[in-house]
Every structure is written in structure tokens, then in C-alpha cells.
């Protein structure tokens, strides 16, 4: 997979009030991200290419989350050139079935494509939204409609924290070793021509083990210290994701 180094720094900070859920933790301010350095030649080439902010972005929340989780992210994307009409938040049933949730995401993406006239969208997910997104891209063939996939603390290989809510199908699917995770992780974890990237941290506290977020074939960014919910207001990481999608 190609690696993309951030090429712009945000000049302002956006703030938001976020709904806390079962998978909540106190945010950590000033998190620092370890980002691979690009060569001088590649940096020069990248700087010469204009950033593309015409791709619609679909945000997919985590367990018990909702559209309000993405208030800061959308502000960051607007600061980086996207219009509000290109930013969409998909909401689903956290207590239902992630197969149904992924099918709903497929319908939502098709609606966004029809509304915007775009051939593809970018997806940014958080936590259990990683499972919904991966099932859509891999099992339902959604990778043909997705240009970029950015997974923030995604439960892509499960988390033992889901043991706290195993009465729900979604949490059963999110537990390491589930048949659901086996299905989305078997073979190629990053199918198609979609660009994949993840952001993960040892300070997460909810994705256990924290390396569960990593995807084979993706650009996996190790954030030095950020909490699970703290990512949602981390303008540094969100700015990197905007640059990744615009590249």
C-alpha cells in the first residue's frame, strides 16, 4: 500500500461536546502521532499535487455512538476544504447485528453517491464502526465504491472489552475469535483498489489488544498516546486523516 505523509498542519482547533458511551474514556489532550517520514523526492512530488476535497466522506460511529460523535471531525474536514454538503454521518443499531448494519451502510453509501454524483466515497470509522465498514468493503463488495478507508481505533480484530456486553449480537461479533471477525479477517484484509489506513494507540484502553486495529496491507499509524474517545476531538489525527483522504 502507498504511504501518505501529512502535508498540511491545522491552524485552528475545533471543539465539540461528545456523547459518552459504554466504550468511553477520558480524552487526553495534546496526543502525538508517530508518522512515517517521506523521502525528499516524494514530498516534493506530493507538494506539487493539489489536494482533492471533492470526495464525499461517510463517517461511521462506534458502539452506542451517533452522528454527534463526528462534530469535531466535520469541522476539521471543512477547514481542509470540504463543504458541509460532502460530509455525511451514518447511524446504525448498536444492539442489533453488524451484518444488518453493514447492509445499511451499503444503502447509505449508494444514497450519498446518488446525491453527490460521486463514483466513490471515503469512509472514516471509529471503534465498532470498523467491523461494520470491513464487512461492507470485503464481504458485500463495497470496496468498489470506496476510495479511502480510515479506521480510528477500529475493533477490526475484536476487543476483549466486548465481554462486558455479550448479551448483544454486535458485542458477540466484536469479541476476538468470533465467526464474524474470522470472516472479515480471512485472506486479504484490504481488498480492491481502496486506500486503507488505521490509527491506533497503546493508551486506547478499550480496544484490547490495542494492535487489533491494524490491518494487513494498510498504512498503520501508531499514535503515541491517545484514549479511545479522545480520538474524536484529536484535531492532529483528524487532520492527518483529512490529508490521507485528500491525497
C-alpha positions as CSV (number, residue, x, y, z in Angstrom):
1,X,0.0,0.0,0.0
2,X,1.2,3.5,-0.6
3,X,2.0,5.6,2.5
4,X,0.8,9.2,2.7
5,X,2.6,11.7,5.0
6,X,0.6,14.6,6.2
7,X,1.2,17.7,4.1
8,X,-0.7,20.4,6.0
9,X,-1.0,21.5,9.6
10,X,-4.2,22.8,11.0
11,X,-4.0,26.4,12.1
12,X,-7.0,26.3,14.5
13,X,-8.6,23.8,16.9
14,X,-12.2,22.7,16.8
15,X,-14.0,21.6,19.9
16,X,-17.2,19.7,20.4
17,X,-19.4,18.1,23.1
18,X,-19.5,14.3,22.6
19,X,-21.9,11.7,23.9
20,X,-20.1,9.3,26.2
21,X,-21.0,5.6,25.9
22,X,-20.1,2.2,27.4
23,X,-16.9,2.4,25.4
24,X,-15.9,5.8,26.8
25,X,-12.7,7.0,28.3
26,X,-11.5,10.5,29.3
27,X,-9.8,12.3,26.3
28,X,-6.1,13.0,26.5
29,X,-5.0,16.4,25.2
30,X,-2.0,17.0,23.0
31,X,-1.6,13.5,21.7
32,X,1.4,13.0,19.4
33,X,1.3,10.7,16.4
34,X,4.3,8.7,15.1
35,X,4.1,9.2,11.3
36,X,6.5,7.6,8.8
37,X,8.8,10.2,7.1
38,X,8.5,10.5,3.4
39,X,11.6,10.9,1.2
40,X,12.5,14.4,-0.1
41,X,11.6,13.4,-3.6
42,X,8.2,12.0,-2.7
43,X,7.5,15.1,-0.5
44,X,8.3,17.4,-3.4
45,X,6.0,15.4,-5.7
46,X,3.2,15.4,-3.2
47,X,3.5,19.1,-2.6
48,X,3.2,19.7,-6.3
49,X,-0.1,17.9,-6.5
50,X,-3.3,19.7,-5.5
51,X,-5.3,18.2,-2.7
52,X,-8.7,16.8,-3.7
53,X,-11.6,17.6,-1.4
54,X,-14.3,16.6,-3.8
55,X,-14.7,13.0,-2.5
56,X,-17.8,12.7,-0.2
57,X,-16.9,11.4,3.3
58,X,-19.1,9.0,5.2
59,X,-18.4,8.8,9.0
60,X,-19.3,5.5,10.8
61,X,-19.6,5.8,14.6
62,X,-18.8,3.1,17.2
63,X,-20.8,1.1,19.8
64,X,-23.6,3.3,21.2
65,X,-22.4,6.3,19.3
66,X,-24.2,8.6,16.9
67,X,-23.7,11.4,14.4
68,X,-22.8,13.9,17.1
69,X,-19.5,11.9,17.6
70,X,-18.3,13.5,14.4
71,X,-18.8,17.2,15.1
72,X,-15.1,17.9,15.5
73,X,-14.1,15.7,12.6
74,X,-16.5,17.5,10.3
75,X,-15.2,20.9,11.4
76,X,-11.6,19.7,10.7
77,X,-12.7,18.5,7.2
78,X,-14.4,21.8,6.5
79,X,-11.2,23.6,7.5
80,X,-9.4,21.4,5.0
81,X,-11.6,22.3,2.1
82,X,-14.7,20.0,2.2
83,X,-18.1,21.6,2.1
84,X,-20.9,20.5,4.6
85,X,-22.8,19.0,1.6
86,X,-20.0,16.5,1.2
87,X,-19.9,15.2,4.8
88,X,-22.3,12.5,6.0
89,X,-22.7,10.5,9.2
90,X,-24.2,7.0,9.1
91,X,-26.1,5.9,12.1
92,X,-27.0,2.2,12.9
93,X,-28.3,0.0,15.7
94,X,-25.6,-0.7,18.2
95,X,-27.5,-3.6,19.7
96,X,-28.6,-5.4,16.6
97,X,-26.5,-7.2,14.1
98,X,-23.4,-5.9,12.3
99,X,-24.3,-7.7,9.1
100,X,-27.5,-5.7,9.0
101,X,-25.6,-2.6,9.9
102,X,-23.2,-3.2,7.0
103,X,-26.1,-3.7,4.6
104,X,-27.5,-0.4,5.9
105,X,-24.1,1.2,5.2
106,X,-24.2,-0.1,1.6
107,X,-27.6,1.5,1.1
108,X,-26.4,4.7,2.7
109,X,-23.3,4.9,0.5
110,X,-25.4,4.4,-2.6
111,X,-27.6,7.3,-1.5
112,X,-24.6,9.5,-0.9
113,X,-23.3,8.7,-4.3
114,X,-26.6,9.4,-6.0
115,X,-27.0,12.7,-4.1
116,X,-23.5,14.0,-4.8
117,X,-22.9,12.4,-8.2
118,X,-19.6,10.9,-7.0
119,X,-18.5,7.5,-8.1
120,X,-16.8,6.7,-4.8
121,X,-16.9,7.9,-1.2
122,X,-14.3,7.8,1.6
123,X,-15.2,6.1,4.9
124,X,-13.9,7.2,8.3
125,X,-14.8,4.8,11.1
126,X,-14.3,4.6,14.9
127,X,-14.4,1.6,17.2
128,X,-17.1,-1.0,16.3
129,X,-17.6,1.1,13.1
130,X,-14.5,-0.7,11.9
131,X,-16.4,-4.0,11.9
132,X,-19.4,-2.5,10.0
133,X,-17.1,-1.0,7.4
134,X,-14.9,-4.0,6.9
135,X,-17.9,-6.3,6.4
136,X,-19.2,-3.8,3.8
137,X,-16.0,-3.4,1.9
138,X,-14.9,-7.1,2.0
139,X,-18.0,-9.3,2.2
140,X,-20.5,-7.0,0.4
141,X,-18.0,-5.8,-2.2
142,X,-18.2,-2.2,-1.1
143,X,-14.5,-1.6,-1.8
144,X,-15.5,-0.7,-5.4
145,X,-17.4,2.3,-4.1
146,X,-14.8,3.4,-1.5
147,X,-11.7,5.4,-2.4
148,X,-10.2,5.6,1.1
149,X,-10.9,3.8,4.4
150,X,-9.6,5.4,7.6
151,X,-10.1,3.3,10.7
152,X,-9.7,5.2,14.0
153,X,-9.2,2.8,16.9
154,X,-11.3,0.3,15.0
155,X,-12.2,-3.0,16.6
156,X,-11.0,-4.7,13.4
157,X,-9.8,-7.9,15.0
158,X,-12.1,-7.6,18.1
159,X,-11.6,-6.4,21.6
160,X,-12.0,-8.3,24.9
161,X,-13.7,-5.2,26.2
162,X,-16.8,-6.5,24.4
163,X,-17.1,-9.1,27.1
164,X,-19.0,-6.5,29.1
165,X,-21.9,-6.5,26.7
166,X,-22.2,-10.1,25.3
167,X,-25.9,-10.1,25.7
168,X,-26.0,-8.2,22.4
169,X,-25.2,-9.7,19.0
170,X,-23.0,-6.8,18.0
171,X,-20.8,-7.4,21.0
172,X,-20.6,-11.1,20.4
173,X,-19.4,-10.3,16.9
174,X,-16.9,-7.9,18.3
175,X,-15.3,-10.4,20.7
176,X,-11.9,-11.8,19.5
177,X,-12.3,-15.1,17.7
178,X,-15.9,-14.6,16.7
179,X,-17.0,-16.1,13.4
180,X,-17.8,-12.5,12.2
181,X,-14.2,-11.4,12.8
182,X,-12.9,-14.6,11.2
183,X,-14.9,-13.8,8.1
184,X,-13.6,-10.2,7.7
185,X,-10.0,-11.0,8.5
186,X,-9.6,-14.2,6.4
187,X,-7.4,-13.7,3.4
188,X,-6.9,-10.1,2.1
189,X,-7.9,-7.6,4.8
190,X,-7.5,-4.7,2.4
191,X,-9.3,-5.8,-0.8
192,X,-9.6,-3.8,-4.0
193,X,-8.0,-0.5,-5.0
194,X,-9.2,1.2,-1.9
195,X,-6.5,3.0,0.1
196,X,-6.5,1.8,3.7
197,X,-5.1,3.4,6.8
198,X,-5.5,2.9,10.6
199,X,-4.7,4.9,13.7
200,X,-4.1,3.0,17.0
201,X,-2.6,3.7,20.4
202,X,-1.4,1.7,23.4
203,X,-3.3,4.3,25.6
204,X,-6.6,3.3,23.9
205,X,-7.9,1.4,26.9
206,X,-11.0,0.0,25.1
207,X,-9.5,-1.8,22.1
208,X,-7.8,-4.7,23.8
209,X,-5.3,-5.6,22.5
210,X,-4.7,-2.2,21.0
211,X,-3.0,-3.6,18.0
212,X,-6.3,-5.1,17.0
213,X,-6.9,-2.0,14.9
214,X,-4.1,-2.7,12.5
215,X,-4.9,-4.1,9.1
216,X,-2.5,-6.1,6.9
217,X,-1.9,-4.1,3.8
218,X,-2.9,-0.8,5.3
219,X,-0.8,2.2,6.4
220,X,-0.9,1.6,10.2
221,X,-0.2,4.8,12.2
222,X,0.9,4.3,15.8
223,X,-0.3,7.2,17.9
224,X,2.0,7.6,20.9
225,X,-0.8,8.1,23.4
226,X,-4.5,8.7,22.9
227,X,-7.6,7.4,24.6
228,X,-10.4,5.7,22.7
229,X,-12.9,8.6,22.9
230,X,-10.1,11.2,22.9
231,X,-9.5,10.5,19.2
232,X,-12.9,12.1,18.4
233,X,-11.6,15.5,19.4
234,X,-7.9,15.0,18.4
235,X,-7.5,17.6,15.6
236,X,-4.0,16.4,14.9
237,X,-5.1,12.9,14.0
238,X,-8.3,14.1,12.3
239,X,-6.1,16.5,10.2
240,X,-3.9,13.6,9.2
241,X,-7.0,11.7,8.1
242,X,-8.2,14.6,6.0
243,X,-4.8,14.8,4.3
244,X,-4.9,11.0,3.7
245,X,-8.3,11.2,2.0
246,X,-7.4,14.3,0.0
247,X,-4.1,12.8,-1.3
